[in-house]
Amino acid sequence: MAKEPKDLSDLLYETMKDIYFAEKQILVALPKMAAAAQSSDLKAAFEKHLGETQGHVTRLEQAFELIGKPAKGKTCAAIGGIIEEGKEVMEEFADTAALDPGLLAGAQAVEHYEISRYGTMVAWAKSLGLDEVANLLAQTLEEEETTDQLLSELAEESINAKAA
């Protein structure tokens, strides 16, 4: 039986489902990371990003609506693996000076994954003439990049030195 032909709009939708699942997983992981963090600055960064992540989910739901497709997640093995690594760090480095750098590194792995996905989806949405979708995704991309920068600054200015 022949496969149904797929195009860039199908790829965009599949990737949106992937990142929708990822954002929902991040909503579960961030409070745990915030609770585990020893640094008040790192805890605050995780709590701030939790609020932003709720906005990311809302924007994705708006984007799904704009393309006329149901907002649903598709299991994302990549984010599952990154989150699993974060759990291992929380267990293996609990109550040590290395916990916060480990949490921060895990958070940046998540951010880098999201930056990659959102950047790609913005480009695809623009190619497809879906300017409103591109704008929604670009807002989230900008927030992910800002969070990544904040985490880098925290690492360089205090977190890593405290653990050294």
Backbone as JSON Lines, residues from 0, in Angstrom:
{"i":0,"aa":"M","n":[0.85,-1.19,0.0],"ca":[0.0,0.0,0.0],"c":[0.89,1.24,0.0]}
{"i":1,"aa":"A","n":[0.6,2.17,-0.89],"ca":[1.41,3.38,-1.03],"c":[1.17,4.33,0.16]}
{"i":2,"aa":"K","n":[2.27,4.95,0.57],"ca":[2.15,5.94,1.64],"c":[1.54,7.22,1.08]}
{"i":3,"aa":"E","n":[0.78,7.87,1.95],"ca":[0.21,9.16,1.58],"c":[1.34,10.18,1.49]}
{"i":4,"aa":"P","n":[1.38,10.98,0.42],"ca":[2.49,11.95,0.31],"c":[2.43,12.98,1.45]}
{"i":5,"aa":"K","n":[3.61,13.31,1.93],"ca":[3.72,14.29,3.02],"c":[4.44,15.51,2.5]}
{"i":6,"aa":"D","n":[4.17,16.66,3.12],"ca":[4.85,17.88,2.71],"c":[5.33,18.67,3.95]}
{"i":7,"aa":"L","n":[5.84,19.86,3.71],"ca":[6.4,20.67,4.79],"c":[5.36,21.01,5.85]}
{"i":8,"aa":"S","n":[4.12,21.19,5.46],"ca":[3.09,21.5,6.46],"c":[2.87,20.29,7.39]}
{"i":9,"aa":"D","n":[2.97,19.08,6.85],"ca":[2.87,17.88,7.69],"c":[4.05,17.81,8.66]}
{"i":10,"aa":"L","n":[5.23,18.14,8.15],"ca":[6.43,18.12,8.99],"c":[6.32,19.16,10.11]}
{"i":11,"aa":"L","n":[5.82,20.34,9.77],"ca":[5.61,21.38,10.79],"c":[4.65,20.87,11.86]}
{"i":12,"aa":"Y","n":[3.55,20.27,11.45],"ca":[2.56,19.79,12.41],"c":[3.16,18.7,13.31]}
{"i":13,"aa":"E","n":[3.89,17.76,12.74],"ca":[4.52,16.7,13.54],"c":[5.51,17.28,14.54]}
{"i":14,"aa":"T","n":[6.26,18.29,14.12],"ca":[7.24,18.91,15.01],"c":[6.54,19.73,16.09]}
{"i":15,"aa":"M","n":[5.43,20.35,15.76],"ca":[4.65,21.07,16.76],"c":[4.13,20.1,17.82]}
{"i":16,"aa":"K","n":[3.68,18.92,17.4],"ca":[3.2,17.92,18.35],"c":[4.34,17.47,19.27]}
{"i":17,"aa":"D","n":[5.52,17.31,18.7],"ca":[6.71,16.91,19.44],"c":[7.05,17.96,20.52]}
{"i":18,"aa":"I","n":[7.09,19.21,20.14],"ca":[7.48,20.26,21.09],"c":[6.34,20.52,22.08]}
{"i":19,"aa":"Y","n":[5.11,20.29,21.69],"ca":[3.97,20.42,22.61],"c":[4.12,19.41,23.74]}
{"i":20,"aa":"F","n":[4.44,18.16,23.37],"ca":[4.7,17.12,24.37],"c":[5.87,17.56,25.26]}
{"i":21,"aa":"A","n":[6.93,18.05,24.64],"ca":[8.12,18.47,25.39],"c":[7.77,19.57,26.39]}
{"i":22,"aa":"E","n":[7.04,20.58,25.96],"ca":[6.68,21.69,26.85],"c":[5.85,21.17,28.04]}
{"i":23,"aa":"K","n":[4.96,20.24,27.79],"ca":[4.14,19.68,28.89],"c":[5.03,18.92,29.88]}
{"i":24,"aa":"Q","n":[6.04,18.21,29.38],"ca":[6.97,17.5,30.26],"c":[7.81,18.48,31.08]}
{"i":25,"aa":"I","n":[8.18,19.58,30.44],"ca":[8.97,20.61,31.12],"c":[8.16,21.25,32.25]}
{"i":26,"aa":"L","n":[6.86,21.41,32.02],"ca":[5.98,21.95,33.08],"c":[6.01,21.07,34.33]}
{"i":27,"aa":"V","n":[6.2,19.77,34.15],"ca":[6.26,18.84,35.28],"c":[7.66,18.87,35.91]}
{"i":28,"aa":"A","n":[8.69,18.99,35.07],"ca":[10.07,18.91,35.56],"c":[10.54,20.19,36.28]}
{"i":29,"aa":"L","n":[10.14,21.34,35.79],"ca":[10.66,22.6,36.36],"c":[10.4,22.78,37.85]}
{"i":30,"aa":"P","n":[9.18,22.49,38.35],"ca":[8.98,22.64,39.8],"c":[9.9,21.73,40.62]}
{"i":31,"aa":"K","n":[10.18,20.53,40.1],"ca":[11.08,19.61,40.79],"c":[12.5,20.16,40.79]}
{"i":32,"aa":"M","n":[12.9,20.74,39.67],"ca":[14.24,21.33,39.58],"c":[14.36,22.53,40.51]}
{"i":33,"aa":"A","n":[13.31,23.35,40.55],"ca":[13.33,24.52,41.43],"c":[13.43,24.09,42.89]}
{"i":34,"aa":"A","n":[12.69,23.05,43.23],"ca":[12.72,22.55,44.61],"c":[14.09,21.99,44.98]}
{"i":35,"aa":"A","n":[14.75,21.38,44.02],"ca":[16.06,20.78,44.28],"c":[17.2,21.79,44.3]}
{"i":36,"aa":"A","n":[17.04,22.91,43.58],"ca":[18.11,23.89,43.46],"c":[18.51,24.46,44.82]}
{"i":37,"aa":"Q","n":[19.81,24.59,45.04],"ca":[20.32,25.16,46.28],"c":[20.45,26.67,46.19]}
{"i":38,"aa":"S","n":[20.81,27.16,45.02],"ca":[20.98,28.6,44.79],"c":[19.61,29.27,44.66]}
{"i":39,"aa":"S","n":[19.41,30.35,45.38],"ca":[18.14,31.06,45.28],"c":[17.98,31.68,43.89]}
{"i":40,"aa":"D","n":[19.08,32.08,43.26],"ca":[19.01,32.64,41.91],"c":[18.59,31.58,40.89]}
{"i":41,"aa":"L","n":[19.14,30.38,41.04],"ca":[18.78,29.3,40.13],"c":[17.33,28.89,40.34]}
{"i":42,"aa":"K","n":[16.92,28.8,41.6],"ca":[15.53,28.48,41.93],"c":[14.6,29.51,41.28]}
{"i":43,"aa":"A","n":[14.95,30.79,41.39],"ca":[14.13,31.87,40.81],"c":[14.08,31.77,39.29]}
{"i":44,"aa":"A","n":[15.2,31.41,38.67],"ca":[15.24,31.26,37.21],"c":[14.31,30.14,36.76]}
{"i":45,"aa":"F","n":[14.34,29.02,37.5],"ca":[13.45,27.91,37.15],"c":[11.99,28.3,37.34]}
{"i":46,"aa":"E","n":[11.69,29.01,38.41],"ca":[10.3,29.42,38.67],"c":[9.82,30.42,37.61]}
{"i":47,"aa":"K","n":[10.7,31.34,37.2],"ca":[10.34,32.3,36.15],"c":[10.06,31.57,34.85]}
{"i":48,"aa":"H","n":[10.92,30.6,34.53],"ca":[10.74,29.88,33.26],"c":[9.5,28.99,33.29]}
{"i":49,"aa":"L","n":[9.09,28.55,34.46],"ca":[7.85,27.79,34.57],"c":[6.68,28.63,34.06]}
{"i":50,"aa":"G","n":[6.61,29.87,34.5],"ca":[5.55,30.76,34.03],"c":[5.62,30.99,32.53]}
{"i":51,"aa":"E","n":[6.84,31.18,32.02],"ca":[7.01,31.36,30.58],"c":[6.58,30.1,29.82]}
{"i":52,"aa":"T","n":[6.91,28.94,30.36],"ca":[6.58,27.68,29.69],"c":[5.07,27.51,29.58]}
{"i":53,"aa":"Q","n":[4.33,27.97,30.58],"ca":[2.87,27.93,30.48],"c":[2.41,28.78,29.29]}
{"i":54,"aa":"G","n":[3.08,29.91,29.09],"ca":[2.79,30.75,27.93],"c":[3.16,30.08,26.61]}
{"i":55,"aa":"H","n":[4.24,29.28,26.62],"ca":[4.65,28.56,25.41],"c":[3.57,27.56,25.0]}
{"i":56,"aa":"V","n":[3.02,26.87,25.99],"ca":[1.95,25.91,25.72],"c":[0.74,26.64,25.12]}
{"i":57,"aa":"T","n":[0.39,27.77,25.69],"ca":[-0.75,28.55,25.19],"c":[-0.51,29.01,23.75]}
{"i":58,"aa":"R","n":[0.71,29.5,23.46],"ca":[1.03,29.93,22.1],"c":[0.97,28.76,21.12]}
{"i":59,"aa":"L","n":[1.49,27.62,21.54],"ca":[1.42,26.44,20.67],"c":[-0.04,26.08,20.38]}
{"i":60,"aa":"E","n":[-0.88,26.15,21.39],"ca":[-2.3,25.85,21.18],"c":[-2.92,26.83,20.18]}
{"i":61,"aa":"Q","n":[-2.51,28.09,20.25],"ca":[-2.98,29.09,19.28],"c":[-2.47,28.75,17.87]}
{"i":62,"aa":"A","n":[-1.21,28.31,17.79],"ca":[-0.64,27.95,16.49],"c":[-1.36,26.73,15.9]}
{"i":63,"aa":"F","n":[-1.66,25.75,16.73],"ca":[-2.42,24.59,16.26],"c":[-3.76,25.05,15.68]}
{"i":64,"aa":"E","n":[-4.41,25.95,16.4],"ca":[-5.71,26.46,15.95],"c":[-5.57,27.17,14.59]}
{"i":65,"aa":"L","n":[-4.5,27.95,14.43],"ca":[-4.28,28.68,13.18],"c":[-4.06,27.75,11.99]}
{"i":66,"aa":"I","n":[-3.46,26.58,12.22],"ca":[-3.25,25.64,11.11],"c":[-4.41,24.66,10.98]}
{"i":67,"aa":"G","n":[-5.41,24.81,11.86],"ca":[-6.61,23.97,11.77],"c":[-6.39,22.52,12.16]}
{"i":68,"aa":"K","n":[-5.46,22.29,13.09],"ca":[-5.15,20.93,13.54],"c":[-5.33,20.85,15.05]}
{"i":69,"aa":"P","n":[-5.64,19.64,15.56],"ca":[-5.8,19.5,17.01],"c":[-4.48,19.65,17.74]}
{"i":70,"aa":"A","n":[-4.54,20.3,18.89],"ca":[-3.37,20.47,19.76],"c":[-3.19,19.17,20.53]}
{"i":71,"aa":"K","n":[-2.22,18.4,20.09],"ca":[-1.95,17.16,20.82],"c":[-0.45,16.88,20.75]}
{"i":72,"aa":"G","n":[0.02,16.2,21.77],"ca":[1.43,15.89,21.84],"c":[1.75,14.55,21.22]}
{"i":73,"aa":"K","n":[3.0,14.43,20.81],"ca":[3.54,13.18,20.3],"c":[4.79,12.9,21.12]}
{"i":74,"aa":"T","n":[4.88,11.72,21.69],"ca":[6.01,11.4,22.57],"c":[7.33,11.79,21.93]}
{"i":75,"aa":"C","n":[8.09,12.55,22.68],"ca":[9.38,13.06,22.23],"c":[10.48,12.37,23.03]}
{"i":76,"aa":"A","n":[11.14,11.43,22.39],"ca":[12.2,10.67,23.07],"c":[13.36,11.57,23.49]}
{"i":77,"aa":"A","n":[13.65,12.58,22.69],"ca":[14.78,13.46,23.0],"c":[14.56,14.17,24.34]}
{"i":78,"aa":"I","n":[13.42,14.78,24.53],"ca":[13.17,15.5,25.77],"c":[13.05,14.52,26.93]}
{"i":79,"aa":"G","n":[12.51,13.35,26.66],"ca":[12.43,12.32,27.7],"c":[13.8,11.94,28.21]}
{"i":80,"aa":"G","n":[14.75,11.8,27.3],"ca":[16.12,11.47,27.68],"c":[16.79,12.58,28.47]}
{"i":81,"aa":"I","n":[16.59,13.81,28.04],"ca":[17.19,14.95,28.74],"c":[16.61,15.06,30.15]}
{"i":82,"aa":"I","n":[15.31,14.88,30.29],"ca":[14.67,14.96,31.6],"c":[15.13,13.8,32.49]}
{"i":83,"aa":"E","n":[15.27,12.63,31.91],"ca":[15.76,11.47,32.66],"c":[17.17,11.73,33.19]}
{"i":84,"aa":"E","n":[18.02,12.32,32.37],"ca":[19.37,12.67,32.82],"c":[19.3,13.65,33.99]}
{"i":85,"aa":"G","n":[18.37,14.6,33.92],"ca":[18.2,15.56,35.0],"c":[17.8,14.88,36.31]}
{"i":86,"aa":"K","n":[16.92,13.88,36.2],"ca":[16.52,13.12,37.4],"c":[17.72,12.4,38.0]}
{"i":87,"aa":"E","n":[18.54,11.83,37.14],"ca":[19.74,11.13,37.62],"c":[20.67,12.09,38.35]}
{"i":88,"aa":"V","n":[20.85,13.28,37.81],"ca":[21.7,14.29,38.46],"c":[21.13,14.64,39.83]}
{"i":89,"aa":"M","n":[19.8,14.84,39.9],"ca":[19.18,15.18,41.18],"c":[19.39,14.08,42.22]}
{"i":90,"aa":"E","n":[19.36,12.83,41.78],"ca":[19.57,11.71,42.71],"c":[21.04,11.54,43.08]}
{"i":91,"aa":"E","n":[21.9,11.52,42.07],"ca":[23.31,11.23,42.3],"c":[24.08,12.36,42.97]}
{"i":92,"aa":"F","n":[23.63,13.6,42.78],"ca":[24.36,14.75,43.31],"c":[23.59,15.52,44.37]}
{"i":93,"aa":"A","n":[22.51,14.92,44.89],"ca":[21.72,15.56,45.96],"c":[22.65,15.92,47.11]}
{"i":94,"aa":"D","n":[22.43,17.07,47.68],"ca":[23.19,17.54,48.85],"c":[24.7,17.66,48.58]}
{"i":95,"aa":"T","n":[25.08,17.92,47.33],"ca":[26.49,18.17,47.01],"c":[26.62,19.53,46.34]}
{"i":96,"aa":"A","n":[27.83,20.05,46.33],"ca":[28.08,21.35,45.68],"c":[27.89,21.26,44.17]}
{"i":97,"aa":"A","n":[27.94,20.06,43.61],"ca":[27.8,19.89,42.16],"c":[26.35,19.82,41.69]}
{"i":98,"aa":"L","n":[25.4,19.81,42.62],"ca":[23.99,19.68,42.22],"c":[23.55,20.84,41.32]}
{"i":99,"aa":"D","n":[23.77,22.07,41.75],"ca":[23.29,23.2,40.97],"c":[23.93,23.27,39.57]}
{"i":100,"aa":"P","n":[25.24,23.08,39.44],"ca":[25.79,23.06,38.07],"c":[25.17,21.94,37.22]}
{"i":101,"aa":"G","n":[24.89,20.81,37.84],"ca":[24.25,19.71,37.11],"c":[22.83,20.05,36.68]}
{"i":102,"aa":"L","n":[22.06,20.67,37.59],"ca":[20.7,21.1,37.24],"c":[20.73,22.13,36.13]}
{"i":103,"aa":"L","n":[21.66,23.07,36.24],"ca":[21.77,24.13,35.26],"c":[22.14,23.56,33.89]}
{"i":104,"aa":"A","n":[23.07,22.62,33.86],"ca":[23.46,22.0,32.59],"c":[22.29,21.26,31.96]}
{"i":105,"aa":"G","n":[21.5,20.58,32.77],"ca":[20.32,19.89,32.26],"c":[19.31,20.86,31.7]}
{"i":106,"aa":"A","n":[19.12,21.97,32.41],"ca":[18.18,22.99,31.94],"c":[18.64,23.58,30.61]}
{"i":107,"aa":"Q","n":[19.96,23.78,30.48],"ca":[20.45,24.32,29.21],"c":[20.33,23.3,28.08]}
{"i":108,"aa":"A","n":[20.45,22.03,28.37],"ca":[20.24,21.01,27.34],"c":[18.8,21.09,26.83]}
{"i":109,"aa":"V","n":[17.87,21.3,27.74],"ca":[16.46,21.47,27.35],"c":[16.31,22.72,26.49]}
{"i":110,"aa":"E","n":[16.89,23.83,26.94],"ca":[16.78,25.09,26.19],"c":[17.36,24.94,24.78]}
{"i":111,"aa":"H","n":[18.52,24.3,24.66],"ca":[19.15,24.15,23.35],"c":[18.29,23.3,22.42]}
{"i":112,"aa":"Y","n":[17.68,22.26,22.97],"ca":[16.76,21.44,22.18],"c":[15.58,22.3,21.69]}
{"i":113,"aa":"E","n":[15.01,23.06,22.62],"ca":[13.86,23.9,22.26],"c":[14.24,24.98,21.25]}
{"i":114,"aa":"I","n":[15.39,25.6,21.44],"ca":[15.85,26.64,20.5],"c":[15.97,26.04,19.1]}
{"i":115,"aa":"S","n":[16.53,24.85,19.01],"ca":[16.66,24.18,17.71],"c":[15.29,23.94,17.09]}
{"i":116,"aa":"R","n":[14.38,23.38,17.86],"ca":[13.04,23.07,17.34],"c":[12.26,24.33,16.95]}
{"i":117,"aa":"Y","n":[12.25,25.32,17.85],"ca":[11.48,26.53,17.54],"c":[12.07,27.29,16.35]}
{"i":118,"aa":"G","n":[13.4,27.34,16.27],"ca":[14.04,28.01,15.13],"c":[13.63,27.36,13.82]}
{"i":119,"aa":"T","n":[13.64,26.04,13.79],"ca":[13.23,25.29,12.61],"c":[11.77,25.55,12.27]}
{"i":120,"aa":"M","n":[10.92,25.49,13.28],"ca":[9.49,25.68,13.03],"c":[9.17,27.09,12.55]}
{"i":121,"aa":"V","n":[9.89,28.1,13.06],"ca":[9.69,29.47,12.58],"c":[10.03,29.54,11.08]}
{"i":122,"aa":"A","n":[11.17,28.95,10.71],"ca":[11.58,28.97,9.3],"c":[10.56,28.26,8.41]}
{"i":123,"aa":"W","n":[10.08,27.1,8.86],"ca":[9.1,26.36,8.07],"c":[7.79,27.14,7.95]}
{"i":124,"aa":"A","n":[7.33,27.71,9.06],"ca":[6.07,28.47,9.02],"c":[6.19,29.65,8.06]}
{"i":125,"aa":"K","n":[7.34,30.32,8.06],"ca":[7.55,31.43,7.12],"c":[7.53,30.92,5.68]}
{"i":126,"aa":"S","n":[8.19,29.8,5.43],"ca":[8.22,29.22,4.08],"c":[6.82,28.86,3.6]}
{"i":127,"aa":"L","n":[5.97,28.48,4.53],"ca":[4.6,28.09,4.19],"c":[3.64,29.29,4.15]}
{"i":128,"aa":"G","n":[4.17,30.49,4.41],"ca":[3.32,31.68,4.42],"c":[2.43,31.79,5.64]}
{"i":129,"aa":"L","n":[2.78,31.08,6.69],"ca":[2.0,31.09,7.94],"c":[2.6,32.12,8.9]}
{"i":130,"aa":"D","n":[2.43,33.38,8.54],"ca":[3.1,34.45,9.29],"c":[2.65,34.54,10.74]}
{"i":131,"aa":"E","n":[1.36,34.36,11.01],"ca":[0.88,34.42,12.39],"c":[1.47,33.28,13.23]}
{"i":132,"aa":"V","n":[1.55,32.11,12.63],"ca":[2.15,30.96,13.31],"c":[3.63,31.25,13.56]}
{"i":133,"aa":"A","n":[4.32,31.74,12.54],"ca":[5.74,32.07,12.67],"c":[5.96,33.08,13.79]}
{"i":134,"aa":"N","n":[5.1,34.08,13.87],"ca":[5.24,35.11,14.92],"c":[5.05,34.52,16.31]}
{"i":135,"aa":"L","n":[4.06,33.66,16.48],"ca":[3.83,33.01,17.78],"c":[5.05,32.18,18.18]}
{"i":136,"aa":"L","n":[5.55,31.38,17.26],"ca":[6.69,30.52,17.54],"c":[7.95,31.35,17.78]}
{"i":137,"aa":"A","n":[8.09,32.47,17.06],"ca":[9.26,33.34,17.24],"c":[9.27,33.99,18.62]}
{"i":138,"aa":"Q","n":[8.09,34.3,19.15],"ca":[8.03,34.86,20.51],"c":[8.58,33.85,21.52]}
{"i":139,"aa":"T","n":[8.2,32.59,21.35],"ca":[8.69,31.56,22.25],"c":[10.19,31.34,22.04]}
{"i":140,"aa":"L","n":[10.63,31.32,20.8],"ca":[12.06,31.18,20.51],"c":[12.87,32.25,21.23]}
{"i":141,"aa":"E","n":[12.39,33.47,21.18],"ca":[13.09,34.58,21.85],"c":[13.17,34.35,23.36]}
{"i":142,"aa":"E","n":[12.09,33.88,23.96],"ca":[12.1,33.6,25.41],"c":[13.06,32.46,25.75]}
{"i":143,"aa":"E","n":[13.1,31.44,24.89],"ca":[14.01,30.32,25.13],"c":[15.47,30.8,25.06]}
{"i":144,"aa":"E","n":[15.77,31.65,24.09],"ca":[17.13,32.18,23.95],"c":[17.5,33.06,25.14]}
{"i":145,"aa":"T","n":[16.55,33.85,25.62],"ca":[16.79,34.7,26.79],"c":[17.05,33.85,28.03]}
{"i":146,"aa":"T","n":[16.27,32.8,28.21],"ca":[16.46,31.9,29.35],"c":[17.83,31.23,29.27]}
{"i":147,"aa":"D","n":[18.22,30.78,28.09],"ca":[19.53,30.15,27.92],"c":[20.64,31.13,28.3]}
{"i":148,"aa":"Q","n":[20.51,32.38,27.88],"ca":[21.51,33.39,28.21],"c":[21.57,33.63,29.72]}
{"i":149,"aa":"L","n":[20.41,33.71,30.36],"ca":[20.35,33.9,31.81],"c":[21.04,32.74,32.53]}
{"i":150,"aa":"L","n":[20.77,31.52,32.08],"ca":[21.4,30.36,32.7],"c":[22.91,30.38,32.51]}
{"i":151,"aa":"S","n":[23.36,30.78,31.35],"ca":[24.82,30.9,31.11],"c":[25.44,31.91,32.06]}
{"i":152,"aa":"E","n":[24.77,33.04,32.22],"ca":[25.29,34.07,33.14],"c":[25.34,33.56,34.57]}
{"i":153,"aa":"L","n":[24.29,32.87,35.0],"ca":[24.28,32.3,36.35],"c":[25.45,31.32,36.53]}
{"i":154,"aa":"A","n":[25.65,30.48,35.54],"ca":[26.74,29.5,35.61],"c":[28.09,30.19,35.73]}
{"i":155,"aa":"E","n":[28.31,31.16,34.87],"ca":[29.61,31.82,34.8],"c":[29.87,32.75,35.99]}
{"i":156,"aa":"E","n":[28.82,33.39,36.49],"ca":[29.0,34.39,37.55],"c":[29.02,33.79,38.96]}
{"i":157,"aa":"S","n":[28.36,32.66,39.16],"ca":[28.33,32.16,40.53],"c":[28.22,30.65,40.67]}
{"i":158,"aa":"I","n":[27.32,30.01,39.98],"ca":[27.0,28.6,40.22],"c":[28.23,27.69,40.09]}
{"i":159,"aa":"N","n":[28.95,27.81,38.98],"ca":[30.1,26.93,38.76],"c":[31.21,27.18,39.79]}
{"i":160,"aa":"A","n":[31.47,28.44,40.1],"ca":[32.55,28.77,41.04],"c":[32.25,28.21,42.43]}
{"i":161,"aa":"K","n":[30.99,28.26,42.85],"ca":[30.63,27.73,44.16],"c":[30.87,26.23,44.27]}
{"i":162,"aa":"A","n":[30.79,25.55,43.13],"ca":[30.95,24.09,43.14],"c":[32.4,23.65,42.94]}
{"i":163,"aa":"A","n":[33.22,24.57,42.47],"ca":[34.61,24.21,42.15],"c":[35.43,23.89,43.39]}
